Amino acid sequence: MSDRTLTEAPAPAPTRHVDAGDEGYSKDLKSRHINMIAIGGAIGTGLFLGAGGRLAGAGPSLAIAYAVCGVFAFFVVRALGELVLYRPSSGAFVSYAREFMGEKGAYTAGWLYFLNWSTTTVADITAAATYAHFWSLFTDVPQWVLAFIALAIVLTANLISVKYFGEMEFWFSLVKVAALVVFLIVGIWLVATSHDIGGSTPGLGNITDNGGLFPSGVLPMLLVIQGVVFAYASVELCGVAAGETENPEKIMPKAINSIMWRVGLFYVGSVVLLALLLPYTAYSSDQSPFVTVFDKLGVPGAAGIMNLVVLTAALSSLNSGLYSTGRILRSMSLAGSAPKFTGVMNKGKVPYGGVLFTAAFGVAGVGLNYWMPGEVFEIVLNLASIGILGTWAMVMICSLFFWRRAQDGLVERPAYRLPWAPYTQIVTLCFLVTVLILMWCDGGVGRTTVMFLPAIAAALVGGWFLVRTRVAAIAATHH
């Protein structure tokens, strides 16, 4: 027996996964774009519009619901941040699912994300059209026409180059942040001076004299959590944008860490202020809670300004959806699990096939706005909610696999890590399952949404049988 056979073979060095979907992008997103995308993704119509109805239902305890969901949203984006620093990728969690879970995992992660954003695109153009009707100039314009105009404007900017997307998102997010900062300053001043608001005196009395923190008990606060989760639906966007960023190692940790305190300040701070300014019974689902405050103050034009902010939030979400699904679909297309044309790029280094594929669902949404303008919003938001829960779960499962591989010495975790792994991932996955249970318990729309799950699972399985031969053939050429 030779010496060579007696000598133990050295352990293989960790190898870096290479994803074909990461090639060909321009690194045009700057630090200011990523920072605004990170915070803008966490502030949407869920706060500007949805908080009114939720306050009326759960009372001041809504602030606790926002805080709890904010912590889990931070865990998700922090887990994604660790993966981004390990290997920046425009395919984001689809690319990581491919590395740690194989092609079936990447296929599932990608199509769940597409389900989320293709349906959210329809919701966003519907919302934009509805908000535009607020102004008399657009009152007589049919809802479907306004929906089509909103889609056309945002789609055009997305197709030119990533720089246009980044710039558009920067200004959209700035409008949202500026509106909240102004509200916080005015709100704190109103509370500090006990300034009368429509016959009500701001202060703790608005909470203590109206049933306290849980005026209707703890159950409404628990049930409202499932709606609040969707207010944080775009936090994962900065992970997708990392693949087109200069120096992600430096920019990403700052942007992700800032999400936590900004969420605390803007979401929880705003809801606490709203509860201090007026009794929770003063708010309703028909009106933005911020408009309610300014209306009772008698500020002229407040409703119009707030409507513009909410419209901006809807367009910002639409912008983000077209951008991120374009990148995710390209990663899947080059692996064979999405249509071939979704992997094609234009001269501006934009995966226009994927962007147009998502926009096509938006056009279908324009049709829905024509046929059933009243019900569209509710139908599509239900489907989007399943996609969001699925996407967050996939990020945490990828993170769990990554942690396991790091334990085995196959990969190296970056210095920027998800704290308390693997418990953080497990607790977050349990939380996501709890949200599904709460949706079922809530009855009505939530229960209908959960009942969609078997149909979505069947569609995913059927789709996999259609693409698996092509996926296997492409995978074989890469090895």
C-alpha positions, -999 to 999 in steps of 0.1 A, spaced: 0 0 0 15 33 -10 20 63 13 -5 83 -8 -34 60 1 -24 60 38 -24 98 39 -58 114 46 -71 136 18 -74 173 28 -109 186 34 -122 205 4 -120 242 6 -153 261 7 -163 269 -28 -184 299 -38 -216 292 -56 -218 310 -90 -253 319 -103 -257 326 -140 -285 351 -132 -260 375 -116 -241 383 -147 -246 413 -169 -261 439 -145 -247 474 -141 -238 485 -105 -256 518 -107 -274 519 -74 -257 543 -49 -258 543 -11 -286 569 -10 -308 547 -33 -303 516 -12 -310 535 21 -342 549 7 -352 516 -9 -347 499 25 -368 524 44 -393 530 16 -399 493 13 -410 492 49 -434 522 47 -464 516 25 -501 521 21 -505 497 51 -495 525 74 -509 556 55 -543 540 47 -547 507 66 -538 520 101 -572 539 104 -594 507 103 -569 488 124 -569 515 151 -607 515 151 -607 477 156 -578 471 180 -574 504 197 -540 517 209 -527 481 212 -522 484 174 -488 499 184 -478 465 200 -489 446 169 -467 469 147 -437 465 171 -440 427 171 -443 424 133 -415 450 130 -392 427 150 -399 397 127 -396 419 96 -362 429 109 -352 393 115 -361 384 79 -342 413 63 -312 407 87 -311 371 76 -313 382 40 -285 407 47 -262 380 60 -268 360 28 -262 392 7 -228 398 23 -219 362 18 -227 365 -19 -245 396 -34 -271 384 -60 -298 400 -81 -316 366 -78 -316 372 -40 -334 344 -21 -341 325 -53 -303 323 -59 -297 313 -22 -325 287 -24 -308 272 -54 -275 270 -36 -289 256 -3 -321 238 -13 -315 228 -50 -336 237 -80 -369 227 -65 -363 252 -36 -354 280 -61 -384 273 -82 -408 274 -52 -392 306 -38 -393 324 -71 -429 316 -80 -442 324 -45 -424 358 -48 -439 363 -83 -474 355 -69 -468 381 -42 -457 409 -66 -478 401 -97 -510 404 -76 -496 434 -56 -490 451 -90 -527 448 -97 -535 461 -62 -511 490 -66 -526 502 -99 -561 498 -85 -551 518 -54 -534 545 -76 -565 548 -98 -588 550 -67 -566 577 -50 -565 597 -83 -603 599 -83 -601 620 -51 -592 651 -73 -621 665 -93 -598 666 -124 -599 628 -126 -634 621 -112 -649 614 -147 -620 594 -159 -628 556 -158 -609 537 -131 -593 513 -156 -579 542 -177 -562 557 -146 -549 522 -137 -534 518 -172 -517 553 -170 -501 545 -137 -488 512 -150 -474 528 -182 -455 556 -164 -438 533 -139 -431 505 -165 -414 530 -188 -390 542 -161 -382 506 -151 -374 496 -187 -349 524 -193 -322 515 -167 -317 506 -131 -306 542 -125 -341 554 -134 -357 529 -110 -333 539 -82 -340 576 -88 -378 572 -89 -377 550 -58 -355 575 -40 -380 604 -45 -411 583 -38 -395 571 -5 -385 607 3 -421 619 0 -433 591 23 -406 598 49 -410 636 48 -448 632 53 -443 611 84 -416 634 98 -439 664 94 -468 644 111 -445 633 140 -433 669 146 -469 684 144 -483 655 165 -456 659 193 -463 696 194 -501 691 196 -496 666 225 -470 689 243 -493 719 241 -526 700 247 -539 718 216 -576 712 210 -584 688 180 -620 690 170 -632 691 206 -608 665 219 -577 673 241 -546 653 231 -528 633 258 -529 600 278 -565 606 286 -575 596 251 -562 561 259 -570 557 296 -606 572 293 -615 550 263 -609 515 276 -571 516 279 -546 498 258 -569 469 250 -604 485 247 -619 454 231 -596 428 247 -564 412 235 -580 391 207 -586 420 182 -549 429 186 -539 393 178 -562 392 148 -549 425 135 -513 411 134 -521 392 101 -529 425 84 -500 444 99 -475 418 86 -485 429 51 -477 465 59 -440 454 60 -443 434 27 -414 450 8 -386 450 34 -368 422 14 -364 445 -16 -330 459 -6 -317 423 -8 -326 421 -45 -312 456 -51 -278 445 -36 -269 428 -69 -268 461 -87 -251 481 -59 -216 495 -57 -198 481 -27 -227 461 -11 -204 450 18 -202 486 30 -237 498 21 -260 469 30 -253 466 68 -260 503 74 -292 502 53 -305 471 70 -296 482 106 -314 515 100 -346 496 92 -351 487 129 -350 522 144 -369 537 115 -396 512 118 -398 519 155 -399 556 150 -422 558 120 -446 529 125 -448 525 163 -443 562 169 -470 572 145 -496 548 159 -488 559 195 -492 595 185 -524 588 167 -538 571 198 -527 601 220 -542 627 196 -577 613 193 -598 585 209 -594 553 188 -631 555 180 -625 587 159 -606 567 132 -621 545 105 -611 523 76 -627 548 51 -600 575 57 -563 577 63 -558 583 101 -534 612 93 -562 629 72 -586 624 101 -562 643 125 -556 672 100 -593 674 91 -603 678 127 -576 704 131 -592 723 102 -560 724 82 -571 733 46 -558 710 19 -546 684 44 -567 657 28 -554 665 -7 -517 665 5 -521 632 23 -539 617 -7 -508 626 -28 -486 609 -3 -507 577 -3 -507 578 -42 -469 580 -40 -468 550 -17 -489 530 -42 -467 540 -72 -435 533 -51 -448 497 -44 -456 492 -81 -421 505 -91 -405 480 -66 -426 451 -77 -417 455 -114 -381 459 -105 -377 430 -82 -397 404 -101 -377 412 -133 -345 403 -115 -360 372 -98 -375 359 -130 -342 363 -149 -324 342 -123 -351 315 -127 -352 317 -165 -315 311 -168 -320 280 -146 -349 268 -167 -377 273 -142 -393 304 -158 -402 312 -195 -371 318 -216 -380 353 -227 -380 365 -190 -342 361 -190 -336 386 -218 -318 419 -212 -320 452 -231 -292 478 -238 -298 494 -204 -289 461 -187 -326 457 -176 -341 422 -177 -370 436 -197 -386 402 -204 -393 396 -167 -404 432 -161 -429 430 -191 -441 396 -179 -451 411 -145 -465 442 -162 -487 418 -183 -504 408 -150 -508 445 -144 -526 448 -177 -549 419 -166 -555 440 -135 -566 469 -158 -591 445 -172 -603 436 -137 -606 473 -129 -629 475 -160 -651 445 -152 -653 447 -114 -638 479 -100 -652 474 -65 -639 439 -57 -604 439 -73 -585 452 -44 -596 425 -19 -593 396 -43 -556 403 -52 -545 413 -18 -555 379 -5 -533 361 -30 -504 386 -23 -506 378 14 -498 341 7 -469 351 -15 -455 373 12 -457 347 39 -441 322 15 -413 345 6 -404 353 42 -405 316 51 -381 308 22 -357 335 33 -356 320 68 -353 284 55 -323 295 33 -308 312 63 -312 280 84 -295 259 57 -267 285 54 -262 283 92 -260 245 91 -235 246 62 -214 271 82 -214 247 112 -201 220 89 -173 242 76 -186 242 40 -193 280 39 -181 309 60 -205 333 77 -197 370 72 -191 392 102 -225 407 97 -248 380 110 -284 372 120 -282 372 158 -292 341 179 -292 317 150 -307 291 146 -333 300 172 -342 333 154 -351 314 122 -372 288 140 -391 314 160 -398 335 129 -411 304 110 -433 296 139 -446 332 138 -454 330 101 -474 298 107 -492 316 136 -501 344 111 -517 317 88 -537 304 118 -548 339 127 -560 345 91 -581 313 94 -595 323 128 -604 357 115 -629 342 91 -642 360 61 -615 371 36 -586 357 57 -602 322 58 -608 323 20 -571 332 15 -559 302 35 -583 280 15 -564 290 -16 -533 272 -3 -541 238 -17 -547 253 -52 -515 273 -51 -496 241 -39 -512 221 -68 -502 248 -93 -466 248 -81 -464 210 -83 -479 209 -118 -456 237 -129 -426 218 -116 -435 187 -137 -436 210 -168 -402 226 -163 -381 199 -145 -367 183 -177 -354 217 -189 -341 226 -154 -322 193 -152 -307 198 -187 -295 233 -179 -281 222 -145 -262 194 -162 -244 219 -185 -232 239 -155 -216 210 -138 
